[in-house]
């Protein structure tokens, strides 16, 4: 099996796990405050990764620390917004809004210094996709009687939108750093720094509480070990061999997996208006990523000789 095919399959598995955890975490947030959940999640993930990759920790240098701090800040910001928002909105809405990462990333590439090596400026379809996806957000998140009034979006929806912006920067940061930093070090450092940032922000933004129940423990174990430690190790490795556009396309399946698991386990159903909004978001993602584009090299292909 080629490294490219293996990377695609492993990243698809990661996307499935991420989609499935929306309903799991939503259920757990009845018994634990969202930012405290994130802190426990990241702490467990960081300890697991430090144990797994302990042989690589001693070789960490200054560029690796800077890369870990930047990706960790983006990661922590994304999860703080997402989990706080998930408590105030539904798993399906949260997943579809988070999926806007795929639309936001091409728009951010308008800024030259944000572009990874070999990446081109966005084309017309990226702008059209963003417009269609934005219309989808309004349908998905606003009541029917308000029409297209974005002011009626809930606090949870707006927090989740902030999460999609933060995760967009995280994806671009990984695209920049993964060719130059060993994936083991990048996986450990980004989660460790995210833990530190979450620990600092917790008392500033939340009055934490927890009731230790089986669903909290199960959600923490799955979210920390599978959806964080394993997932970000795989992503840090896989983005060396997958073009950023392919990564974005795989991420479009996350809200689909989230809706399916939410429907099966929580009985969540989308009405006609919300379903149309979800379809428009997927349509906007498709316009941004599915139309033929110029070939872009992978991060591994653009790394200087001797790296990667």
N, C-alpha and C positions, 0 to 999 in steps of 0.2 A: 504494500500500500504506500503510495507517494505521501510525502509530508504535507502537501497541499490538501489532498483528499482527507487525510487523517485530521488535519487542522479544521477543515470544514465540518466533519462529522462530530468532532469533540465540541466545537463551538455551538453546533446545533443542539447538542445535549445540554450545554450550559443555558442556552436560551429557553429550552423546555423547563429546566429547573427554576430559572428566574420567573417564568410565567406562572408556574404552579405555586410559587411561594406567596403570591399576592393574597390569595384566599387564606392561606395558612397564617400569615402574619396578621391579616385583618381580624381573624378570630382571636389570636393571642392578645391583641391590643385591648381587649376587654379587661384583661387582668394585669397589664403592665403599661406604664407610660411609654410613648413612642421613642423618645430620645434615650431613655434608660435601656430599652430593648436594643437599640442600635449600639450603645456602648458595650453591653454584654456580648452582643453578636460579634462586634469587631475584636473585642478582647479575646474571646475564644478562638476566633479565626487567626489572630496574630500569634497567639501561643502555639497553635497547631502548625502554622507555617514556619515559625522559628524553630520548632522541634524538627520538622521535616527537612528543612534546608539549613540546619545548624552549621554544616561544613562550609557554606557559602558566606556566612555572616562575617567571618573574620577577614574576608577579602573586600569588604565594602569600602569604596573610596568616596571622595567628595562629590563627583558627578552623580554617582548612584544615590547619595543622600539627597541631593537637590532634586533629582528626578522623582524619588520616592515622596519627598515633601510636597511637590507640586501635584502629582497624581493623587496623593493621599488627601490633600485639601479638596480637590475636585470631588473625590469619592465621598468624603465625609459630608460635604455640602449637599451633594445629590441625595444621599441616604437620609440626612436630617429632614430635608424638604419632603422627600417621598413618604417616609414613614409617618411624619406629622400630618401630611395630607391624607394619607390612607385612612387614618382614624376618622376623618371627616368626609370621606367620599367612598364610593363603592370600588371594589377590586377591579372591575372592568374599566370604569372611567379612569382610574389611576394608571392602569396598564396602557390604555390607548393614548393618554396624554404623555406618559413616559416615552411611548413609542415615537413621539415627535423628534426624538434625538436624530432619527434618520433624515428628517427634513431640516433640522437646525444645523447639523454638521456641514452640509454643502453651503448653506448661507454664510457660515462663519469663514468659509474658505475665500470669501471676498477679501478678507484681510490677509495680505501677503505673508506676514510673519507667522500666521497661524497654520499655513499650509505645510504639511509634511513634504519631504523631498519627493519630487516626481508628480505631485498632485496639482491639478489644474484649477483655475478659477471656475466658479459655478456657471452653468449655461442657463438658457431661458427656462428649461424645464424645472430647474431647481426653484426658481421664483414662482412659477405657476403651481408647482407642487405645494409650496408653502402656503399659497393663497387658498388652494382647495382644502388643505389640511386644517387651516385656521377656520374655514367655514364649518368643517366637520367638528371642531372643538366647540363652536358655539351651539351647534345642534345637540351635541352629546351632553353638554354641561349646563345649558340654560333651559328653564321651563318653557313650555310651548306658548304660554300667554305673553311672554316677554319678547317674542320674535328673536331678532339677532342682537340682543342687548348684552354685551359682554360684562356689564356691571352687575348682572344677576348671577354670574358665576360664583360658586361657593368658595369659602376660604380654602377648603380642601383641594378644590380644582386649581386654584391659583398657586398654592404651595407645590402641587405636583408639577405645574408648569415650570416653576423655578427649579425643580428637580431635573426636568428634561434638559434645561439649559446647562446645569452643572455637569450632568452626565455627558453632554455634548463636548464640553471642554475636557472631560476625562478621556473620552475616546480619542480626541486629537492629541492629548498629552501622551497617551500610550503609543500612538502612531509615530510621534517624534522620538520617544525614548526607547521603545522596544528594540530597535536595531543596535543600540549602543550599550544597553545595560543588560546583563544576564537576567533571563526571565525569573530565575529563582530569587535573585536579589530584589528585583522590581516588585515581585509578588509580596515578599515579606515587608519591604519598606513602605509600600503604599498602604497596606492594611495597618501596619504599626503606626504610621503617621496619622491615618484616619482615626485610629483609636485615641491618640493624644488629642486631636482636634475635637473629637466628640466629648472627651472627658472635660475639656476646658469649657465647651459650650453648654454642657448639660445644666449646671446651676444657674446659668445666665438666662436660659429660655424655658425652663420647665421646673415644676415641683414634682419630682419623681415619686412613683409608687409602684409596688409590685405585690401580687398575690401569687405565690408559687403553686401553679396548677399544672396538670399533665400537658395541657395544650401550650402553655408557655414554654415548658422544658422541651417539648417536641419541636416547636417552632424555632427555638434558639439553636438546637442541635442541627436541624436541617439548614437553617439560614446561615449559621456560622461555618459549618464544615463543608456543606455542598454548595450553597449559593454564594459563599464568599471565598473561603480558603481555596477550595478546589476550582471554583469558577474563575476567579481572577488569576490564578496560576495558569489555567488553560488559556484564558484570553491573552495574558502577557506573552505566552509562548506562541499561540496561534497567529497573532497579528504580525508576526515576522513573515508568515508564509501566505497570508490572505490579503488581497488588496482591500483598502478601507471601504470601497463600494460593496464588496462581497460581504464584509462584516456587517455593514449597515443593512443589507438585504436580509441576512439571517436574523437580525434584530427585529425585523418587521413581524416575525412569527411570535414574538413575546406576548403582545396583547391578545393574539388568537388563543395561545395556550392558557393565558390568564382567564379569558372569558370562559373557556371550556371547563377549567377546574372550578371556577366560581359558580358556573351553572350546575355542575355535577354535585359539588359539596355544600354550597350555600344556597342553591336554588335561585340565584340571581338571574333575572331576565331583563333584556333591553327592550324598551318600547319601540314603536315604529320610528319616532323622531330620533331617539338615541341610536338605533341601529343604522339609520341613514347617516348620522354623524360619524359613527365608527367606520362605515364603508367609505365615506369621504376622506377620513384620515388615512385609511389604507390606500385609497386612490391617490392622495397627495404624496404618500410615500412612494407609490409606484411611479408616479410622474417624475419624482426626484431621482429615482435610482434605476428603474427598469429600462428606460430608453437607452439605445446604444450610445456609448460614450467612448472617448479616446482611451486607448489602453493605458492603464496606470500600473507602474511596477509595485511589487509588494515591498514592505519595509525591509525584508531580508535582501531583496535585490538591490535596494538603494543604499545598503550599508557599505561603508568603506571596506576595502579588502582587509581581512583579518578580524573583522567584527561579525557579530551575529552568531 
